[in-house]
Amino acid sequence: MTDTPARLLKLLSLLQTPREWPGGELAERLDVSPRTVRRDIDRLRELGYPVEASRGSLGGYRLVAGAAMPPLVLDDEEAVAIAVGLRAGAGHAIEGVDEASVRALAKLEQVLPSRLRHRVSALQNATVPLTRGDGATIDPQTLTTLASAATGQEALRFSYRSGDGRETKRQVEPYRLVSTGRRWYLVAYDLLRADWRTFRVDRVSEPFATGARFAARPLPMEGGEGGAGDAARYFARSMASRQPELRLDVRFAAPAEFVAARLPPTLGVPEPEPGSGPAGEDGCRLRSSSTDSLEWVALRLALVDCEFAVQGPPELVAYLESLGARLTRAASHGKG
């Protein structure tokens, strides 16, 4: 292989597999001399790739972890697998898949050849995910369009459906995407309304990057430094102003670790408390605040799958009593 750039890329692709490559095998794969392999290894090191060499008859070369992450070289199958995984996670707002994952997906899809983008879409369209049913499904292409526009500071146009079903056209300067674990939201400056807004991404359709660049405006926050952290705080404050806050006080008849593993992090962290169970047994207690809907909080508490007692707020107690009565009637009708 006489094309040096192409040879370096192929060498890098081989070294990025988790194994040690003998110099002779690399030379055979690249159809060059061992001396050329050594020279190419030196070039990769100059570019910042930490290639380690071991001596002896069984020695060879392998890529090791360095101080910074150099660019990856992926073959077709690897690129498709990563893109499909990121799209599946981002599209269903799985907890732990945040804006960084969407940015990675946006970068990857931007450089995928059209034949690979078609394979990614075909695989996703042919796959039916099993979701929990308490979140909203999102078109990953919408997420990547929003993420790319926010990163590139490019104005967006899209259609937006409000909670009552009304459709409006929006033109915004996107700031950040925020994931709550159940849903994605876009924090943006609405140009037509001359004010900041948060948009539920599952209600966004036909997003279009206009190509018009803008200088990022500071969020209306005191003492903020800008970036994802401020966007999350602004979003939380915005949501709190829209919905009444529920001050939760719940005792569980189960260890704190058991309950915490089954509760969304947004509901808070339970603390161990001996004798806090409904019947006086050892358990844990959750004291936190939530701006989620009453119905969703009740459902998540029930899904912990252990005995629990709600001390407050009163509206949650009343709702659980009503829900329990409905479930009891449903079960009794089933027996008849």
N, C-alpha and C positions, 0 to 999 in steps of 0.2 A: 504494500500500500504506500504509494508515493505522495499522496495528498496529506501534508503534515497536519492541518487543522482537523481533517476527517479522522486521521489516525489517532490524534490526541483524544477526540471525543469517544472513539471506540475504546481506547485504552481506559479512559475514565469510566465508561459504562461497565467495563469488566471489573475494574477495581472497586466499584461501588456494590458489588455482591459480597456478602459476608464470608470471605474465604481468603486464603493466601495463595497468590499466583506465582509459581516458579517462573523465573525469567525466560527459560527456554520455551515454556508453554505460551507465554505472552508473545514471544517472538514468532512462534508458529501461527498463533491466531492472527497476528497483524501482518504476517508475511514480510518480516524485516529481520535484521540481525539483532542479537542480544545487545550489541553496542548501541544500536538505535533505540532499543527499549530503555536502556539506562539514560540516554540523552532525553528521551521523552518524559521519563520519570522526573528528571531534574526540571524540565519545563513546567510540569504540573506543580511541583513544589514551589517554583517561583510565582505561580499563579495563586498560591495559598492553599493548595490541597495537601494535607498532611499524609504523605505516603511514607510508610515505614518499611525498611528493608531488613531482612534477616540473612545472616551469612551461613555458609555450609552447603553441603550437597542437597539438603532438603529445604534450603532457604528460598525466599521469594519476596514478593511485594504485597502489601495490603494497605488499604485506606483506614486510618484510625481517626478517632474523634480529635478535633482541634479546638482552638480558642473561639473560632467563629465558624458558622455553617457556610461552606462554599456551595455554589450552584449544583443542583442534582441533575444527572442525566438519566432519563427514564426511557425504556423501550415502549413500544406501542401498548403491550399488555399491561405493563405497570401503570402507565398514564391512565388508561381506561379504568383500571381497578380503583385507583385513587380518586378519580373524578366521580365514579359511581358512588363510592363510599361517602365522599363529602356531600354530594347532592342528596343522598338519602338522609343523612343526618341533618343537614341544613334545612331541607324541605319539611321536616316534621318536628323541628324545634326541640330536638332531644337535649335534655339537660346536660350541660357540659360542653355542648357545641356552640361556641360563641362567635363573636364578630371575626376573630382571627381565622377561624375555619372558613368563613365565607370569603374573607379576603384571599385566602390561599386558593379557594375554588375559583374565584374571579381571575386570579393570575394564571392558573392552570388552563382554564377554558379559553383565555385570550390567546394562548399560543398553541392550542391543540389544532392539528390539521383538520380540515372539514370531514375527512373520512373517519377520524376518531371521535369528533363531536357527534357524528351520526350514530356511531356504535354506542356511545354513552347514553344518548337519548333513547335509542332502541332498547337497551338493557333496562333503563329505568321505567320506560313505558310498559315493558313486559313483566314488571315486578310489582306485586301487591304487598305493601308493608303491613305488618300487624302492629297497629298503634294503640295507645292507651285510651284514646277517645276523649281526652280532656284538653287537647290542643288543637290547633288549626293547621291543616295541610297547606303548604306554600309551594308555589312554583319556584324551583331553585334558580331558574333563569331570572326571575324577578329579583331574588336576593342578590345575585351576582351583578345585575345591572345597577342596583342601588349601591352596593358596596364599591363597585368600580367608580361610580360617579362621586361618591363621598371621598374616596381616596384621591381621585384626580381633581377634586374641586370643580366639578362640572355640573351645571344646572340641569334639573330634571323636569319633565312633564309627565303626568300620569292621571288616570281616572281614579277617583276615590269614592268608595261606597260607605256612607255613614251608618251608624247603628240602626237607624230607621229605614235604611234601604235607599236613601237619596244619593244620586250620583252627581259628583262635581268634578270639574277639571282643575288640577293644581299645577302650579309652576313653583318649584322650590329650589333652594340651595341646600343640598343634603349635608348633614353634619356627621352623624354617626348612626349605626345600627345598634340596637340594644336588644339582647335576648333575655327573657324572663324564665326560660326553661320550658314554658308552655307556648309562648308566642314571640314573634319578632316585631319590633317597633322601629320606625325611622324617626329620628329627631332631625328636624329641618327648619329652615327659615322660609316661611310662605311669602313669596314675593307679591302675590295679589292681595293678601291680607296684611302685609307689612308687619308680621309678628311670627314668633316661634310657635311651632306646632309639633305634636307627636302623632304619627300615623301607624295604625295597625297594618302590617305588611300583607296579611292575608286579605285585606280589603283594597289593596292596590292592584290596578290592572293596567296593561299597556304602558309600562314605564319606558320613557324615551330620553336618552341623554342628548341634550340639545347641541353640545359642542361649545356652549358659552362658558368660559371660565370665570371664576369669582374668587375674591379674597375672603377667607373664612372669617365670619363674624364671631365675636366673643359671645358665649352663652350668657344670659342674664343671671349670673351666679356671683355671689360675694366670695372673694378669696379663691376663686377657681384658677387652675393652672392650664385649663384646656385639655382636650383629649377625651378618651373613652371614660375615664373616671368621672369627669364633670358631666358627660352625657348621661351616665347612669344615675347620678345624683339628681340632675335636672328632670330626668324621666320619672324617678320616684317621687319627687316633689310635685310634678305635674299630675301624676295619677292620684296622689293623696288629696290634691285639691278638688278632684272630680268626684271621688267616692268617699262615703263615710268610713272612718277608720274603725275596725273591729279590734277591741282590746281583749285578746284571748287569755283565758285562764283555764287550763285543762289538765286534769290528773289522769295518768295512764297506769294501768296495772301491768306494767312491763318495764324492763330495763331501758334506760335512756338510749343505749346503743341500738336496741331493737326498734324503738320508736323513731329515732333520728334517721335510720336507714329507710324508713317508709314514709317520711314526711318530706315535702318539697322544702329546700333550704329557705325559700321566701317566707315560710311560716315560722321560722325561728328554730332555735336549738333547745330541746328539753333538758332539764337539769335533774340529776338523780335526787330523789327525795324519799327517804324511808317512811313507810306507812302512808304514802300518798295515794295508793290505789283506792278505787271506790269502796272496797270492803276492808280497808285498813292494811292491805298487804303492801310490801315494798314496791315502789314503782318510780315514776318520774313526773315532773310537772313542767308544762309549757306555759310560759308567760311571755307574750309577744304582741305585736300589733300587725294588722294586715289590712290592706285596702282591696283585697280580692272580694268577689261576690260571696254573699252569705251561703248560697247554694254550693259553691265550689269548695269553700272551707269545710262545710259539713260533710261533703263527699270525701274529701281527703282525710278527715279525721276518722271516718268510718272505715276507710281502706287501710288504716294502720293494722287492723285485724287483731285487736285486743280490747279488753274492757276499758272504758274511759268514762270520766265524769266531767261535764262542762260546768265550771263555776261562773263563767261569764264570757261574753256579754249576754244580757237577758234575751235579746232578739235571736241569738244563736240557740239558746236553750229552747225557746218557743218553736223555732223552725225544726229542731231535731225532734221535739215532741210531736209536731204535726207530721213530719216525715216518718217517724216510727209508727204512728197510727195508720198511715197509708200503707206502709209495708206490711203491718200486721193484718190489715183487711185484705190485702192482696194475697197473703199466704193462706188466710182462712177460706177465701173464695176458691183457691186452688185445691184445697182438701175436699170441698163440696163437689 
